[in-house]
């Protein structure tokens, strides 16, 4: 019995040890094959301001080009850093060991890392079997340190060695924007936004005059103060006129169409805010439940015939309201460049909105439509905005409030609060 128990114990130990032995003996993941061209990836975050980081990355990128290096646009550096343990708190580490593993994983000839630590700004250049670093006082001195660590005379990028015959061409700066590694690969027909001039032209083309359009759902409120209503006093048989406020609420849909002038800054300018101008129209249609005062109702003492009190009776009416504002407004964008090719922020707007108001009581014929003009309207808006260079108009989330004050006795108070999407 003891011999059988010993054999069982040895078998169990062997089964437990087998996975560990297999894992220990397994070959590590193969590094990517070296590229035909000398490629480089650059990761730099020495400034607290992303705009300044973009400028630094662009300069380092140009310095690498002058030494015959081209960016590896197909390299998934972020993925390689995550798999190789080279990410900490969402940032690429600044240690030569893990970074050399990242360089090998993506098949790059050179990896440049510029980071800020307690000693200053650390510049790290990693090649095959070689890592050089230098600490400088500030980020402005980092570019010179990169050139020193890279070595070799600077030369125009056009004199870089051509790829070997039959070797697949690597699109320069594919997936790179001003030295920043993008999360998506660059398309074949996408401009090289790593070039500061191309990036500036891209932002210029993204702005300018463009058609803006959108749609929204809304809740509408109506107030008509001092609405007159009659009542005949049963005691005196006299006509009595009362005043009360008419209220209405409802839901509706609307469309927006305008021409927008959008002068956008570029990251290298140092500006992250902007102002735009808009001229256009808006068309809203709402169904409203309205309670206007109808008449007086009287309380009469049946024994004496005297009136002891009176109340206001309200009607319940359905209305269709249409509002056609003509708008002229401005918008102010407040945000930041999350990437050299991406701006995110909040856009606040105000627009003068004189409007024609149409109303039709439900159940009446179309020729019973009433129309009035309100010259005092205005619209307030807030857009949650994302603008990307190189693309066309993109959808933005818009919260809006259209207010039509009671400028005379012919028009009601109208206010519509909407949420929707607008493209610009």
N, C-alpha and C positions, 0 to 999 in steps of 0.2 A: 504493500500500500504506500509506504514512504517513498519507494522508488518511482512509482507512478506519479505521486504528488510532485516529486522533484522534476520529472520530465515535463509535467504540465507547467510548472513555474518557469522553467527555462524557455519553453515555447512562448509563454506570455511576454517575457522580457524581450525575446527576439522580435516579436510583433511590434512592441512599443518602440524598439530602437530602430526598426527598419525605416520609418519615414524620416527620422532625423538623419540617418546615414545617407539616405537617398538625397535629401535636401543639401547635406554637406558636400556630397559628391557631384551635385548638379553644376553645370557650367553657368557662370553669370551671364546676364543678357548681353548679347553681342552689341558692340558699339556700332554706330552708323558708319557706313563706308565713307572715307574722305571724299570730298567733292573735287571735281576737276579743277575748279577755280579755288583760290585762297579766299575763304569766306570768313566773315566776322559777325558776331552778335554783340550788341551793346546794351547794357542795362545801367541806367544812371538815375539817381534820385538824391542828389546832393543838396538840393534846395527844398525849402518848405513850400515854395510856390511852384505849382506844376507848369506855369508859363515859363519860368526861368529854367526848369528842368528840360522843357522842350527845346529851348535855345541851346542849352549845353549839349543835349543829345545830337542836335543837328550839326554842331561844330565838330564833335567827336566823330560823327559819321563822315563828315567831309575829310577830316584828317586821316581816317582809315582809307578812304578812297584814294587819297593822294599817295598812299603807300602800296597801291595795287590790290587792296582788299575790297571785296564786294560782300554785301549783306546776303545771308542765307535766308531767302524769303520763305522757304518751306520748313524751316526749323521750328519745331514746337518747343521753345525754350521753357515756357511756363510748365508744360506737361512734364518735360524732362526734369525740371527742378523739383516738382512735386513728387515724382517717382523716386528721385535720387536723394530725397531728404534735404534739398537745398532751399526750401521755403520755410520762413519763420514769421509768423504773424502777418501772413499775406505778402511778404516781401522776400525777394531773392537774397540769400545770405551773402556775406562778403568774405568767406573763407575759401582759400585756394583749393583745398582738397575736394569739397563737394562741387565747387564750380568746375574743376577740371573734369569731374565725372559728367557734368552737364554738357561741357564742350564736346567730350567724346560721344555722348549720347546723340547729339544733334549733328555730329560730323563736321563741326566748324574748325577752322585752322586757328582762330584767335577768339577769345572771349574777353571783353573789356567790361569791368565792373567799377563804377564810381559811386561811393557811398560816404555818408557822414558818420563819424564816430566821435568819441570823447577827445581824441588827439587832433582832430581837424577833418580834412577831406581825404579819404583813402582812395588811391587809384591803383587798380589791380589789373594787370595784363597777363593772361594765361595762354601759353602756347603748348604744343606737344612736348611734355617733359620739362617744361620751364614755366615758372611763375615769378613775375617781378611786381613789386609794389612800391609805392611812394606815398608819403603823407605830406600834403601841402596845407598851407594856412587857410585857404578858402577855395570855393568852387571856381572862382575866376582863374586860379592858377592850375586848375585840373587839366585844361586843354594842353598846356605846355608839357605837363607831366606825361600825358598820354603819348605825345610825340616822342618824348625822350625814351619812354619804356618800349614803344614800338620799334624805335631805331630805324636806321635806313633813311636815305634822303627822300624828301617829299617829291612826288612827281604827279603829273596830271593823271586822273583816273583813266583817261582814254588809252594810256600806254600800258595798262595792265595786261598781263599775259592772256592771250586768247585761249578759249577752251580747246582741248585736244580734239582732233578730227573724230567725228562720230559721237562725241560725248554730248549728252543732253545739256542744253543751255539752261542756266539758272537765271530766272528773271531778277535783275537787280532791284533791290528794295522791296521785293514782294513780301507783303506782310510786315513791312517796316514803315513807320511814319516818324520822321525826324529822329531816327535812332530808337524809337520806342517800339517794342515788339507788340504787334497787334494780336488780338485774340482770334482773328480770322485770316485765312490766307488771302493774299492780294490776287485779284482777278487779272487775267492776261491783258485786258484792255484798260486796266486802271492806271492812272498817272502815277509817277514816282513822287509821292508826297514826302519822301525823305529829303527831297531837294527843297530848301526854303522858298525858292522862287516859285516852284510849282505849287507848293502848299499855299502861298499867299494868293496866287492866281485862282486856286481852287476855292478859297473862301470868298474871293471877290465874285466869282461866278455863282456861288451858292446864294449870295445876296442879290442886291439890285431890285429892279422892278419885276414883280411876279403876280400872277393871279392867285388869290386866296379864296377858298370855298369851304363850306362846312354845313353841318346839320346839328340840331339840338332838340332836346325835349325840355319842357318847361312847366312850371306852375305859375299861374297868373292870378293876381288879386285885383279887385275893382272896388272903388269907393266913390260914391256920389253924395256929398254932404248937402244938407238943406233941400232934400227932395220934397216937393209940395204934394199934399194929398188932401181930399175934401172929407167932410162929414156934415150931415144935417142933424142939428140938435132937435130931438123929438119933442122937447118941452117948448122951445121957442120957434121951431121950424126955420131957424136961421142956418145959413151955410157957414160952416167953420172950416178954416184952412189950417192945416198943421204942417210942421216941418220935421223930417227925420232923415237919417242917413241910410242910403242904399248900399248893401254889401254884396259882393260876388266873388266866387272862387272857382277855379277850374284848371284844366290841364290842356296842353297843346304841343304842337311841333313847329319847328321853324327851319329856315334855310338862310345861309349867309353867302354873299358873293361880293368880292371887292378886289381892288387893285392895291397892292402893298409895295411900298418901297422900303427895302430892308438892307441898310448899310452895315454889314457885319465886319467886326475886327478880325485880325489874324493873331494867332498865339504869340508871334514874335513881337507884336506891337506893344505888349504889356497890358493892353486893355482887355477887360472881360465883360464890360457892359456895353449896351448899344441902345439906340432909339430908332423907331421905325414910324412910318406914316401910312395911313390907310384911308381910302375913299371907296364907298360902295353902298349896297342896299342890304336890307334884311326883311324877310317876309315871315310873319308869325300868324298862325291860326289856332284859336283856342275855343273850346266849349266851356261856357261858364254857367254855373248855377247862381242865379241872382235873386235876392229878396228885397224888392222895393216896397215901401209903405203903400198900402192900398186905400185904406179909409179909416175913419174913426168908428169904433163900436162904443155904444153908450150903455150905461147901467141905469135903469129907471126903477124908481120905487113904484110898485104896482098899485099901492093904495093911494098915494098922493100924486103920482104922475110926474114927480120931480126927478131930474137927472142927478144921480148921486156919484157918478164917475164916468170916465171914458178911457178907452185903451186904443192902441194903434194895431190894426190888423195888417199883416204883411202878406204879400203874394209870393208865390214860388214860380219863377220863370226861367226858362232855358234860353241862352243867347249864344250865337256864334260871333266871335270877335276876330276881326282881321286887322293886323297892324303892319304898315309898310313904312319903316323908317329909312331916311336917306342919311348916311353916316359919313362923318369926317372926323378922324381921330388919330391919336398917337399911341405908341406902345413903347415901354421901357423894359429892356431885358437885363436881369440881374442873375449872374451865374458864374460859371467857370469852365475852362477847357479841361475836361477830364482826360482827354487825349488831344494831341495836336490836330486830330481830325474830327473831334467830337466836342460839342458845347452842350451843356445841360444847365437849366435854371428855371426861373420864374419870370414870366413876362406880364407886366401890369399894363392895362390899357384904359383909356377913356375916350369916348367919342360923342360929339354933338350929334343928336339923332332926332331932328324934327320928323314928324310922322303923320301919315294919313291913317285915320282910324275908321274902320267899317264895322257896323253892328247890324245883326239881323235876329229878330225874335224867332225862336223855333216855332214852326207851324205857320208862319206868315210867308207870303210870296216873295220872290226875289226882288220885285220892284219896290219892296218896302225897306230896302237896305238904306240905312242912314250912314252918312260919312261926314267927318269933321277933321280939321287940321289942328295938330298940336305942335307949336313951334318951340316948345321948351324941353323936348325930350333929350335924354342923355343915357349912355350905356357905360357901365363899368365892367371890366373883365380881368380875369387872371388865367394865364395859360401855363400849364406844366409842359415845358418845352424841351425837345431834343433836336439839335441841328447837327447834321453830319455832312462834312465836305464831300463834294463829288456826287451827291445825290440830288434828286429832284425834290419837289414839295413832299413834306412828311407830315403825318397826322399828329396833332397836338391836342391835349385835353384842355377844354376851355370851360371855365365857370363864368357865367355872365349875369348881369342884372340890368334890365332895361326899365327905366323909370320915365313915365310920362306924367308930369305934374298937372294939376288943374289950373291952367293958365287963364281960363275964363269959365263962364257958367255953361258953356256949350259942351265942354269936354269933361270926362271923368278923370279921377286918379286911376292910373293903370301902372302896375309893376309886374314884371315877369322875371323869374329867377330860373336860369337854365343851366344845363350841363350837356356837353356834346363834344364833337371833334371838329377841328378846323385844320385845313391843310395849308401850309406855307413853307 
